[in-house]
Amino acid sequence: MNPRTTPSRPLRQKRREVTDRRIIDGILARAAVCRLAMIDRGEPYVVPVNYGYRDNALYIHSAPVGRKIEALRRRPRVCFEIEGPVRVVPHAKPCRWSAKARSIIGYGRAEILTDPREKRRGLDILMAHHGRTGANRYGKTPLAAMVLLRVAIESLCCKQVGSWTVPATRPPAPRA
């Protein structure tokens, strides 16, 4: 089994598991927000972040100080959640409501990138993920003042609730 898609814990309802790598990569490529979870001084802490995805890693920008960075410096192990489109399906009976959705839960280790070339590459990945085309220029001062995280994905599991077709590829990016 590919370690990139091996769940650390099996799904209770195996029929909901998505193993098609095209679908998984499509969700990772299209979603705009990742919820990054970590442990901060013995308590769970989760924060929504924008990200870029490439080569089995998430790239996340951050200020150099704050709760997230301090928690990751102490304990770089993370869990993350990314979801595809979600649609609630109403029903006349309240307990018969349902949803159509795909989501990913993954685990990895956050690394703070320090090499300016790696930071530029990670920022380029993040910018492209959100539709930026063309060359990017980053000044030395802003680049030095920000932190770029690379979360190497160790395992993930994709789940689908309901049945519907979601395109496996990202729609064309707007022109800059």
Backbone as JSON, one array per atom type, in Angstrom:
{
  "sequence": "MNPRTTPSRPLRQKRREVTDRRIIDGILARAAVCRLAMIDRGEPYVVPVNYGYRDNALYIHSAPVGRKIEALRRRPRVCFEIEGPVRVVPHAKPCRWSAKARSIIGYGRAEILTDPREKRRGLDILMAHHGRTGANRYGKTPLAAMVLLRVAIESLCCKQVGSWTVPATRPPAPRA",
  "N": [[0.84, -1.18, 0.0], [0.5, 2.24, -0.71], [2.37, 4.47, 1.2], [1.6, 7.12, 1.31], [-1.14, 7.19, 1.26], [-1.95, 5.55, 3.25], [-4.0, 5.07, 5.92], [-3.58, 6.1, 9.35], [-5.3, 5.18, 11.18], [-7.88, 2.9, 10.66], [-10.89, 3.52, 8.75], [-14.09, 3.48, 10.25], [-16.41, 2.89, 8.8], [-15.78, 1.28, 6.17], [-16.74, 1.41, 3.55], [-16.95, 4.06, 2.98], [-14.44, 5.0, 2.5], [-12.09, 6.63, 0.39], [-9.87, 5.76, -2.05], [-8.8, 6.37, -4.46], [-6.23, 7.93, -5.98], [-6.29, 10.11, -7.72], [-8.64, 11.46, -7.05], [-8.09, 12.14, -4.37], [-5.76, 13.74, -4.69], [-6.98, 15.72, -6.22], [-8.76, 16.94, -4.38], [-6.89, 17.93, -2.53], [-5.58, 19.72, -4.22], [-7.56, 21.58, -4.94], [-8.85, 22.69, -2.67], [-9.01, 25.53, -0.47], [-8.49, 26.03, 2.18], [-6.87, 24.71, 5.01], [-7.17, 22.95, 7.97], [-5.14, 23.06, 10.61], [-3.91, 21.08, 13.12], [-2.5, 20.87, 16.34], [-0.56, 20.17, 19.31], [-0.54, 22.19, 22.08], [1.13, 22.93, 24.83], [0.02, 20.7, 26.15], [-2.66, 20.86, 25.44], [-5.18, 20.53, 22.89], [-4.93, 22.34, 19.82], [-6.18, 24.14, 17.15], [-5.96, 25.61, 13.94], [-7.15, 27.5, 11.2], [-5.65, 27.6, 8.01], [-4.25, 29.02, 5.0], [-2.88, 27.25, 2.25], [-0.42, 25.59, 0.2], [-0.04, 22.87, -2.07], [2.12, 20.27, -2.97], [4.15, 17.6, -4.2], [3.64, 15.7, -2.14], [3.47, 17.27, 0.17], [2.48, 19.97, 2.33], [2.5, 23.49, 2.14], [2.82, 26.26, 4.15], [2.37, 29.61, 5.11], [3.5, 31.92, 7.64], [3.5, 34.22, 10.42], [6.5, 35.06, 12.22], [6.25, 34.8, 14.96], [4.04, 33.8, 17.62], [1.26, 31.8, 18.78], [0.88, 29.43, 17.2], [3.4, 29.01, 15.89], [5.13, 28.82, 18.09], [4.08, 26.55, 19.36], [4.57, 24.63, 17.36], [7.34, 24.67, 17.26], [7.96, 23.5, 19.68], [6.7, 21.03, 19.44], [6.59, 19.4, 16.61], [4.87, 17.58, 15.35], [1.85, 17.11, 13.57], [-1.7, 17.15, 12.86], [-4.0, 17.29, 10.18], [-6.84, 18.69, 8.46], [-8.67, 18.71, 5.51], [-11.17, 19.72, 3.33], [-13.35, 18.83, 0.63], [-15.85, 20.12, -1.62], [-18.93, 20.66, 0.14], [-22.22, 19.63, 0.68], [-25.28, 20.06, 2.16], [-28.04, 17.95, 2.48], [-31.31, 18.43, 2.66], [-34.27, 17.07, 4.29], [-37.7, 16.09, 4.68], [-38.14, 14.93, 7.18], [-36.53, 15.53, 10.21], [-34.41, 13.85, 11.23], [-33.51, 12.6, 8.97], [-31.95, 14.13, 7.39], [-29.03, 14.64, 5.42], [-25.66, 14.59, 4.11], [-23.43, 15.51, 1.45], [-20.19, 14.97, 0.83], [-16.58, 15.21, 0.75], [-13.66, 14.5, 2.52], [-10.4, 14.95, 3.95], [-8.22, 13.58, 6.27], [-5.13, 13.95, 7.7], [-1.72, 13.2, 8.68], [1.4, 14.47, 9.79], [4.66, 16.02, 9.85], [5.73, 19.16, 10.81], [8.0, 21.38, 9.39], [10.16, 24.09, 9.78], [11.12, 26.15, 7.29], [14.27, 27.43, 6.43], [16.17, 28.09, 4.54], [16.56, 30.51, 2.05], [16.03, 29.92, -0.71], [14.45, 27.61, -0.56], [12.29, 28.68, 0.82], [11.32, 30.52, -1.07], [10.58, 28.75, -3.14], [8.57, 27.28, -1.8], [6.75, 29.36, -1.28], [6.1, 30.04, -3.92], [4.75, 27.71, -4.66], [2.56, 27.87, -2.9], [1.39, 30.29, -3.79], [0.75, 29.62, -6.47], [-1.07, 27.59, -6.0], [-3.27, 29.03, -5.18], [-4.01, 30.34, -7.45], [-2.27, 32.19, -8.63], [-0.35, 33.18, -11.38], [2.61, 33.15, -13.38], [5.85, 34.75, -12.82], [7.09, 35.24, -9.53], [8.11, 37.8, -7.32], [9.96, 38.28, -4.46], [10.79, 40.37, -1.88], [13.87, 40.75, -0.03], [13.62, 41.53, 2.67], [10.79, 41.12, 3.43], [10.74, 38.35, 2.94], [12.63, 37.38, 4.75], [11.38, 38.09, 7.09], [9.14, 36.53, 7.39], [7.76, 33.26, 8.1], [7.99, 30.08, 6.67], [6.33, 27.1, 6.5], [6.77, 23.64, 5.99], [4.89, 20.87, 5.67], [5.43, 17.65, 5.78], [3.67, 15.06, 4.47], [2.78, 12.23, 6.15], [0.85, 10.23, 6.45], [-2.5, 9.69, 5.3], [-6.09, 9.82, 5.09], [-8.94, 9.52, 3.15], [-12.32, 10.39, 3.0], [-15.65, 9.8, 1.94], [-18.92, 11.01, 2.0], [-22.14, 10.26, 1.08], [-23.08, 10.17, -2.43], [-21.68, 11.57, -5.2], [-20.43, 13.34, -8.03], [-17.35, 14.81, -8.15], [-15.16, 16.95, -9.75], [-11.9, 15.77, -10.63], [-9.83, 17.39, -11.23], [-8.36, 20.66, -10.9], [-10.12, 23.72, -11.46], [-9.41, 26.09, -14.15], [-6.98, 28.57, -13.34], [-7.44, 32.03, -12.42], [-6.34, 34.71, -14.5], [-3.45, 36.63, -13.77]],
  "CA": [[0.0, 0.0, 0.0], [1.25, 3.49, -0.78], [2.34, 5.11, 2.52], [0.97, 8.43, 1.22], [-2.58, 7.09, 1.47], [-2.24, 4.6, 4.3], [-4.5, 5.75, 7.11], [-3.01, 5.64, 10.6], [-6.4, 4.47, 11.82], [-8.84, 2.57, 9.6], [-12.24, 4.08, 8.85], [-15.09, 2.57, 10.82], [-17.24, 2.46, 7.68], [-14.84, 1.1, 5.07], [-17.38, 1.76, 2.28], [-16.81, 5.51, 2.76], [-13.05, 5.35, 2.22], [-11.7, 6.93, -0.98], [-8.45, 5.41, -2.25], [-8.38, 6.82, -5.79], [-5.26, 9.01, -5.78], [-6.71, 11.29, -8.5], [-9.64, 12.18, -6.25], [-7.39, 12.69, -3.21], [-4.95, 14.86, -5.16], [-7.89, 16.78, -6.65], [-9.21, 17.66, -3.18], [-5.72, 18.66, -2.02], [-5.23, 20.79, -5.15], [-8.63, 22.57, -5.08], [-9.29, 23.34, -1.42], [-8.29, 26.76, -0.14], [-8.2, 26.11, 3.61], [-6.46, 23.52, 5.74], [-7.22, 23.13, 9.42], [-3.91, 22.48, 11.13], [-4.07, 20.79, 14.54], [-1.26, 20.55, 17.06], [-0.69, 20.18, 20.76], [0.12, 23.35, 22.68], [1.2, 22.81, 26.29], [-0.88, 19.65, 26.6], [-4.03, 21.05, 24.98], [-5.31, 20.59, 21.43], [-5.03, 23.69, 19.25], [-6.39, 24.03, 15.7], [-6.01, 26.91, 13.29], [-7.33, 27.41, 9.74], [-4.56, 28.25, 7.27], [-4.14, 28.83, 3.56], [-1.76, 26.35, 2.01], [-0.13, 25.11, -1.14], [0.23, 21.42, -2.03], [2.91, 19.67, -4.04], [5.15, 16.59, -3.81], [3.26, 15.09, -0.87], [3.73, 18.19, 1.27], [1.72, 21.2, 2.42], [3.32, 24.66, 2.4], [1.99, 27.2, 4.91], [3.13, 30.78, 5.55], [3.15, 32.33, 8.99], [4.33, 35.21, 11.09], [7.56, 34.36, 12.94], [5.92, 34.63, 16.37], [2.63, 33.51, 17.86], [0.97, 30.51, 19.4], [1.1, 28.33, 16.25], [4.83, 28.79, 15.69], [5.72, 28.36, 19.35], [3.64, 25.16, 19.56], [5.26, 23.77, 16.4], [8.76, 24.56, 17.65], [8.04, 22.54, 20.79], [6.18, 19.72, 19.01], [6.26, 19.58, 15.19], [3.9, 16.61, 14.84], [0.55, 17.74, 13.34], [-2.81, 16.51, 12.16], [-4.65, 18.31, 9.38], [-8.1, 18.35, 7.82], [-8.97, 19.47, 4.3], [-12.42, 19.18, 2.79], [-13.81, 19.2, -0.69], [-17.17, 20.77, -1.52], [-19.89, 20.04, 1.05], [-23.61, 20.02, 0.42], [-26.26, 19.49, 3.08], [-29.23, 17.49, 1.76], [-32.44, 18.46, 3.6], [-35.32, 16.06, 4.17], [-38.9, 16.48, 5.44], [-37.97, 14.44, 8.55], [-35.26, 16.07, 10.7], [-33.36, 12.85, 11.4], [-33.18, 12.03, 7.67], [-31.04, 15.02, 6.68], [-27.73, 14.02, 5.16], [-24.69, 15.48, 3.47], [-22.56, 14.97, 0.41], [-18.91, 15.62, 1.1], [-15.33, 14.46, 0.79], [-12.7, 15.15, 3.4], [-9.12, 14.28, 4.17], [-7.53, 13.74, 7.55], [-3.76, 13.5, 7.5], [-0.73, 13.39, 9.74], [2.73, 14.78, 9.29], [5.6, 16.75, 10.7], [5.97, 20.51, 10.3], [9.4, 21.82, 9.39], [10.3, 25.51, 9.49], [12.13, 26.31, 6.26], [15.15, 28.58, 6.7], [16.91, 28.42, 3.34], [15.76, 31.43, 1.22], [15.57, 29.27, -1.96], [13.34, 26.73, -0.2], [11.16, 29.54, 1.15], [10.77, 31.03, -2.34], [9.91, 27.64, -3.81], [7.34, 27.03, -1.06], [5.82, 30.47, -1.54], [5.63, 29.88, -5.3], [3.76, 26.62, -4.62], [1.38, 28.41, -2.23], [0.77, 31.28, -4.68], [0.16, 28.9, -7.61], [-2.23, 26.86, -5.48], [-4.4, 29.96, -5.07], [-4.33, 30.92, -8.74], [-1.27, 33.13, -9.13], [0.44, 32.7, -12.5], [3.77, 33.99, -13.7], [6.97, 34.8, -11.88], [6.88, 35.97, -8.28], [9.29, 38.47, -6.75], [9.85, 38.47, -3.02], [11.88, 41.17, -1.35], [14.65, 40.09, 1.02], [13.1, 41.84, 4.01], [9.58, 40.35, 3.72], [11.06, 36.93, 2.95], [13.33, 37.09, 6.0], [10.5, 38.36, 8.22], [8.07, 35.54, 7.49], [8.11, 31.85, 8.28], [7.32, 29.16, 5.77], [6.3, 25.73, 7.02], [6.56, 22.52, 5.07], [4.37, 19.71, 6.39], [5.6, 16.41, 5.02], [2.53, 14.18, 4.76], [3.19, 10.86, 6.47], [-0.29, 9.36, 6.16], [-3.77, 10.38, 5.19], [-7.26, 9.01, 4.8], [-9.97, 10.32, 2.49], [-13.65, 9.84, 3.28], [-16.75, 10.37, 1.17], [-20.27, 10.8, 2.51], [-23.05, 10.49, -0.04], [-22.46, 9.9, -3.73], [-21.77, 12.62, -6.21], [-19.21, 13.46, -8.8], [-16.58, 16.03, -7.96], [-14.06, 16.86, -10.71], [-10.6, 15.42, -10.05], [-8.83, 18.41, -11.54], [-8.67, 22.03, -10.46], [-10.53, 24.59, -12.57], [-8.35, 26.99, -14.55], [-6.71, 29.7, -12.44], [-7.64, 33.34, -13.05], [-5.11, 35.35, -14.97], [-2.98, 37.71, -12.9]],
  "C": [[0.89, 1.24, 0.0], [1.21, 4.19, 0.57], [1.69, 6.48, 2.48], [-0.52, 8.36, 1.5], [-2.94, 6.07, 2.54], [-2.76, 5.34, 5.52], [-3.83, 5.23, 8.36], [-4.04, 4.86, 11.4], [-7.43, 4.15, 10.73], [-10.19, 3.25, 9.84], [-13.18, 3.04, 9.42], [-15.98, 2.02, 9.71], [-16.36, 2.43, 6.43], [-15.43, 1.53, 3.73], [-17.25, 3.25, 1.97], [-15.38, 5.92, 2.41], [-12.81, 5.56, 0.73], [-10.22, 6.63, -1.1], [-7.92, 5.86, -3.6], [-7.5, 8.07, -5.63], [-5.62, 10.26, -6.57], [-7.72, 12.13, -7.72], [-8.97, 12.86, -5.06], [-6.56, 13.89, -3.62], [-5.81, 16.02, -5.63], [-8.4, 17.6, -5.47], [-8.07, 18.51, -2.64], [-5.39, 19.86, -2.91], [-6.29, 21.89, -5.2], [-8.98, 23.32, -3.8], [-8.42, 24.55, -1.11], [-7.82, 26.79, 1.31], [-7.87, 24.73, 4.16], [-6.61, 23.85, 7.22], [-6.07, 22.34, 10.01], [-4.06, 22.31, 12.64], [-2.73, 20.38, 15.14], [-1.57, 20.5, 18.54], [0.11, 21.36, 21.28], [0.0, 23.24, 24.2], [0.13, 21.85, 26.82], [-2.32, 19.79, 26.17], [-4.07, 21.05, 23.46], [-5.49, 22.04, 20.98], [-5.16, 23.52, 17.74], [-6.53, 25.43, 15.13], [-6.24, 26.71, 11.79], [-6.22, 28.19, 9.05], [-4.76, 28.06, 5.78], [-2.91, 27.97, 3.34], [-1.54, 26.16, 0.52], [0.22, 23.64, -1.03], [1.05, 21.0, -3.24], [3.87, 18.65, -3.43], [4.89, 16.04, -2.41], [3.58, 15.95, 0.34], [2.79, 19.39, 1.18], [2.68, 22.33, 2.75], [2.41, 25.74, 3.0], [2.86, 28.38, 5.33], [2.64, 31.22, 6.92], [4.0, 33.51, 9.43], [5.37, 34.44, 11.9], [7.28, 34.15, 14.43], [4.43, 34.36, 16.5], [2.47, 32.09, 18.37], [1.28, 29.33, 18.47], [2.59, 27.99, 16.12], [5.49, 28.26, 16.96], [5.34, 26.9, 19.62], [4.39, 24.22, 18.62], [6.75, 23.64, 16.7], [8.93, 23.54, 18.77], [7.7, 21.13, 20.33], [5.75, 19.82, 17.56], [5.25, 18.59, 14.61], [2.52, 17.27, 14.73], [-0.45, 16.76, 12.75], [-3.45, 17.62, 11.35], [-5.93, 17.76, 8.78], [-8.3, 19.29, 6.65], [-10.24, 18.86, 3.73], [-12.67, 19.68, 1.38], [-15.15, 19.9, -0.54], [-18.11, 19.96, -0.61], [-21.27, 20.54, 0.69], [-24.51, 19.31, 1.42], [-27.51, 19.16, 2.28], [-30.4, 17.44, 2.75], [-33.46, 17.36, 3.31], [-36.51, 16.54, 5.0], [-38.79, 16.05, 6.91], [-36.59, 14.88, 9.06], [-34.13, 15.04, 10.81], [-32.94, 12.19, 10.09], [-32.32, 12.98, 6.83], [-29.73, 14.28, 6.48], [-26.8, 15.05, 4.53], [-23.99, 14.73, 2.35], [-21.25, 15.71, 0.56], [-17.76, 14.65, 0.96], [-14.38, 15.22, 1.69], [-11.47, 14.28, 3.57], [-8.65, 14.6, 5.58], [-6.14, 13.18, 7.34], [-2.88, 13.82, 8.69], [0.62, 13.69, 9.11], [3.55, 15.52, 10.32], [5.89, 18.09, 10.04], [7.45, 20.87, 10.46], [9.41, 23.31, 9.03], [11.44, 25.66, 8.49], [12.96, 27.57, 6.54], [15.93, 29.01, 5.46], [16.05, 29.33, 2.45], [15.25, 30.81, -0.08], [14.38, 28.35, -1.67], [12.09, 27.55, 0.14], [10.51, 30.09, -0.11], [10.0, 29.94, -3.07], [8.57, 27.34, -3.12], [6.3, 28.11, -1.27], [5.26, 30.4, -2.95], [4.55, 28.8, -5.38], [2.46, 27.13, -4.0], [0.65, 29.39, -3.14], [0.09, 30.61, -5.88], [-1.09, 28.15, -7.18], [-3.47, 27.75, -5.45], [-4.63, 30.77, -6.34], [-3.33, 31.9, -9.31], [-0.49, 32.48, -10.27], [1.61, 33.64, -12.72], [4.81, 33.97, -12.59], [6.6, 35.65, -10.66], [8.2, 36.6, -7.84], [9.03, 38.71, -5.27], [11.05, 39.29, -2.56], [12.6, 40.44, -0.23], [14.06, 40.32, 2.4], [11.81, 41.08, 4.31], [9.86, 38.85, 3.8], [11.73, 36.54, 4.26], [12.39, 37.22, 7.2], [9.4, 37.32, 8.4], [8.62, 34.14, 7.65], [7.35, 31.06, 7.23], [7.46, 27.76, 6.34], [6.12, 24.76, 5.87], [6.09, 21.35, 5.92], [4.49, 18.51, 5.47], [4.49, 15.46, 5.44], [3.04, 12.76, 4.96], [2.09, 9.85, 6.18], [-1.53, 10.22, 6.02], [-4.87, 9.39, 4.86], [-8.31, 9.95, 4.22], [-11.31, 9.6, 2.66], [-14.67, 10.56, 2.41], [-18.06, 10.01, 1.84], [-21.22, 11.15, 1.37], [-22.34, 10.19, -1.35], [-22.73, 11.05, -4.67], [-20.43, 12.74, -6.87], [-18.6, 14.82, -8.54], [-15.41, 15.94, -8.93], [-12.74, 16.6, -10.01], [-9.55, 16.47, -10.34], [-9.31, 19.79, -11.11], [-9.13, 22.85, -11.66], [-9.41, 25.54, -12.95], [-8.22, 28.19, -13.61], [-6.99, 31.01, -13.17], [-6.31, 33.93, -13.47], [-4.74, 36.5, -14.06], [-2.83, 39.0, -13.66]]
}
